[in-house]
Amino acid sequence: MRLDKYLKVTRLIKRRTVANDACDAEKIVVNGKVARASYDVKVGDIIEINMGTRPLKVKVLTVTEHATKDNAADNYTVVD
């Protein structure tokens, strides 16, 4: 799954266009490298989102096409 779609499906970023713009602005880092929106997300990837005042770092647990509001957070775990 594309990175911008993964960020939207898991509700880490509200809209796919915002996720795409964040990737273009180099605010999304995957496994220590700046990632493009077309990056193929895999289980075990570490995604860092550097938007706002506090950066967020998550580890991908699963990649699913659809997620409800209740189970969206089950796709990742927050890493410190």
C-alpha positions, 0 to 999 in steps of 0.5 A: 500500500502507498504511504499516503494511503496508509497514513489516511487509512490508519488516521495518522493524517486526516486526508490523503492529500495532506499526507501527499503534501507532507511527503512532498515537503519531506516531513515524513521519514520511513526507516531513517530516509525521507519517503515519497508518497508512493513508497510501499509500506511494509510490516516492520517499517518505522514511520516518523511524522514531523508535523506540528510541535511534537514529532510522532514515531510509529511502527507498522504492525499490519497493512490493511486496505480498510480500517474503521475508526475503532480498529485503525490504531491496531495497524501501528504502535507508537515508538518512543 
